[in-house]
Amino acid sequence: MGLVKAEDLVIKFSVYGSRGRSLKNTSLRFATGGRLGTDESDNIVVTAIDNISFEWREGDRIGLVGHNGSGKTTLLRAIAGIYEPVCGSLNVRGSIASMLSITLGMDSEVSGYENIIMRYTVLGIKRSAITQMIDEVIDFSGLGDYIHMPLRTYSSGMSMRLAFAISTSIRADVLLMDEWLSVGDAEFSKKAEARLRKLVDNAKILVIASHSSSLIEMVCNRVVHLEHGKILSHT
């Protein structure tokens, strides 16, 4: 069963090297970000997620909306386990597939084939399962013999195709996306779109951040409006 539940969730970041006396100038630079304050050492602290609570269950398709710096990406990263709560709690039940940075952790000095194995290993997939999945990833990426070449010999489009093929080959209960992914040329983009939609359909819970109101309306059944780390509305 998929579940994402937050209770009084707070996530903060310290801006080391900045002092409270410069808070006014810093406020101008962080005008669209989270709430600013200072810690006991007079360093500036950005409260990116500010005491929010929610509960999302199987069947929920959550659209996160709000201006840049409203807390959308921070919340996605917290659900993915990248950021730890400072206060409150965040409970995620079920496996997670993160589309937030699909090329993260890929090594340009080793082959595409080795990168597939590395990415799956980091994701906690057993070697026996990797063996079964690897041929499908190679076939979908369409890289042919390049799969045995170092990643540094790839074009950016080829690297993205490989990363996309790996990331979308894993079924998960909770799917996290920061905008809708569009990868490759027209031919690859068409089959990538179909694959991504299938991944979305199979996920028990989808959480996607986007500035596109039409995308949110098309994909989501619930909308969370964030501003300065707070939830303004949850419909």
C-alpha positions in Angstrom: 0.0 0.0 0.0 1.4 3.4 -0.9 1.4 6.2 1.7 3.0 9.6 2.0 2.2 11.3 5.3 3.6 14.5 6.9 2.9 15.9 10.3 4.1 19.4 11.2 7.0 18.9 8.7 9.8 21.5 8.8 12.9 21.6 6.6 15.5 24.3 7.1 18.9 25.2 5.5 21.6 27.3 7.2 23.4 29.8 5.0 26.9 29.7 6.5 29.1 32.8 6.1 26.0 35.0 6.1 25.1 37.0 9.2 21.9 38.3 10.6 23.1 41.9 10.0 23.0 41.2 6.3 19.5 39.7 6.5 17.9 42.7 4.7 20.1 42.3 1.6 19.8 38.5 1.7 16.0 38.9 1.8 16.1 40.6 -1.6 18.0 37.6 -3.1 15.6 35.1 -1.4 12.4 37.2 -2.1 10.7 34.2 -3.7 12.1 31.6 -1.4 11.3 30.3 2.1 11.0 32.2 5.3 14.3 33.7 6.6 15.6 33.8 10.1 18.8 33.4 12.1 20.2 30.6 14.3 22.0 30.9 17.7 25.3 31.7 15.8 23.6 34.5 13.9 23.8 32.6 10.6 20.9 33.1 8.3 18.5 30.1 8.1 16.1 29.5 5.3 12.9 27.6 6.3 12.1 25.9 3.0 9.2 23.8 4.3 7.3 25.5 7.1 5.2 23.3 9.4 3.0 21.5 6.8 0.8 18.4 7.2 -0.9 16.1 4.6 -1.7 12.5 3.9 -1.7 11.0 0.4 -2.8 7.5 -0.3 -3.2 5.0 -3.2 -4.9 6.6 -6.2 -3.7 10.1 -5.4 -2.2 12.1 -8.2 -0.7 15.1 -6.5 0.2 18.3 -8.4 2.5 20.7 -6.6 2.1 24.3 -7.8 3.6 27.6 -6.7 6.3 30.1 -7.8 10.0 29.3 -7.9 11.3 28.9 -4.4 7.9 28.0 -3.0 9.1 24.7 -1.6 8.0 22.2 -4.4 11.4 20.7 -5.2 12.4 20.7 -1.5 9.3 18.7 -0.6 9.9 16.2 -3.5 13.5 15.7 -2.3 12.3 15.2 1.3 9.9 12.5 0.1 12.8 10.9 -1.9 14.9 10.8 1.3 17.4 13.4 0.3 16.5 15.9 3.0 15.8 15.0 6.6 13.1 16.9 8.6 14.3 19.3 11.2 11.0 19.1 13.0 7.9 17.0 12.6 7.7 13.7 10.7 7.5 12.4 7.1 6.4 8.8 6.6 6.7 7.1 3.2 5.3 3.6 2.8 6.2 1.7 -0.4 9.0 1.8 -2.9 10.0 5.2 -4.5 11.0 6.0 -8.0 12.5 9.5 -8.3 12.6 11.3 -11.7 14.2 14.4 -10.1 17.7 14.0 -11.5 17.8 11.0 -13.7 21.5 11.4 -14.6 22.7 11.7 -11.0 25.5 9.3 -10.1 26.3 8.3 -13.7 30.1 8.0 -14.3 31.4 9.4 -17.6 34.6 7.2 -17.4 32.8 3.9 -17.5 30.6 2.3 -20.2 26.9 2.7 -20.5 26.6 -1.0 -19.6 28.5 -0.5 -16.4 26.5 2.6 -15.6 23.3 0.5 -15.8 24.7 -2.0 -13.3 25.9 0.9 -11.0 22.6 2.7 -11.1 20.6 -0.4 -10.3 22.9 -1.4 -7.5 22.6 2.1 -5.9 18.8 1.7 -6.2 19.1 -1.6 -4.2 18.1 -4.0 -7.0 19.6 -7.5 -6.7 22.1 -8.7 -9.2 19.8 -11.5 -10.4 17.1 -8.9 -11.2 19.6 -6.6 -12.9 20.5 -9.4 -15.3 16.9 -9.8 -16.3 16.3 -6.0 -16.8 19.5 -5.0 -18.5 18.7 -6.2 -22.0 15.4 -4.3 -22.0 17.1 -1.1 -21.0 19.7 -1.4 -23.8 17.0 -2.2 -26.3 14.9 0.8 -25.3 17.8 3.2 -25.2 18.6 2.3 -28.8 22.4 2.8 -28.2 23.5 -0.3 -30.0 27.3 -0.9 -29.7 27.7 2.4 -27.9 26.5 0.7 -24.8 30.0 -0.7 -24.3 31.7 2.7 -24.9 32.6 5.2 -22.1 29.8 7.6 -21.3 32.1 10.5 -22.1 31.9 9.5 -25.8 28.1 10.0 -25.7 26.3 13.1 -26.8 24.0 14.7 -24.2 21.0 13.2 -25.9 22.5 9.7 -25.8 23.2 10.1 -22.1 19.7 11.2 -21.4 18.2 8.3 -23.4 20.2 5.9 -21.3 19.3 7.6 -18.0 15.7 7.7 -19.0 15.6 4.0 -19.9 17.1 3.0 -16.6 14.9 5.3 -14.4 11.7 4.3 -16.1 12.4 0.6 -16.0 11.6 0.4 -12.3 8.1 0.1 -11.1 7.4 1.9 -7.8 4.6 2.6 -5.4 5.4 6.3 -5.2 6.6 8.2 -8.3 8.2 11.7 -7.9 8.6 14.1 -10.8 9.8 17.7 -11.2 8.1 18.7 -14.4 7.2 16.2 -17.1 10.2 14.5 -18.8 10.7 14.9 -22.5 13.8 13.1 -23.9 15.5 12.7 -27.3 14.5 13.3 -30.9 10.9 13.0 -32.2 11.0 9.2 -32.7 12.5 8.5 -29.3 10.4 11.1 -27.6 7.2 9.4 -28.8 8.1 6.0 -27.3 9.5 7.8 -24.2 6.1 9.5 -23.7 4.2 6.2 -23.9 6.7 4.6 -21.4 6.4 7.5 -19.0 2.6 7.4 -19.1 2.7 3.7 -18.3 5.0 4.3 -15.4 2.6 7.0 -14.1 -0.4 4.7 -14.5 1.2 1.9 -12.6 2.3 4.1 -9.7 0.1 4.0 -6.6 0.9 7.6 -5.8 2.2 10.3 -8.2 3.7 13.6 -6.9 4.6 16.0 -9.7 5.7 19.7 -9.4 5.0 21.8 -12.5 4.3 25.3 -13.7 2.0 24.0 -16.4 -1.6 24.3 -15.3 -2.7 22.2 -18.3 -0.4 19.4 -17.3 -1.6 19.5 -13.7 -5.2 19.5 -14.8 -4.6 16.5 -17.2 -2.5 14.3 -14.9 -3.6 15.1 -11.3 -6.7 14.7 -9.2 -5.4 16.8 -6.3 -3.5 20.1 -6.2 -1.3 21.5 -3.4 -0.5 25.2 -3.7 2.8 26.0 -1.9 4.0 29.5 -1.0 7.1 30.3 1.0 7.2 26.7 2.3 3.6 26.7 3.5 0.5 25.1 2.0 -2.0 27.7 0.9 -4.5 25.3 -0.4 -4.9 21.5 -0.8 -7.8 20.5 -3.0 
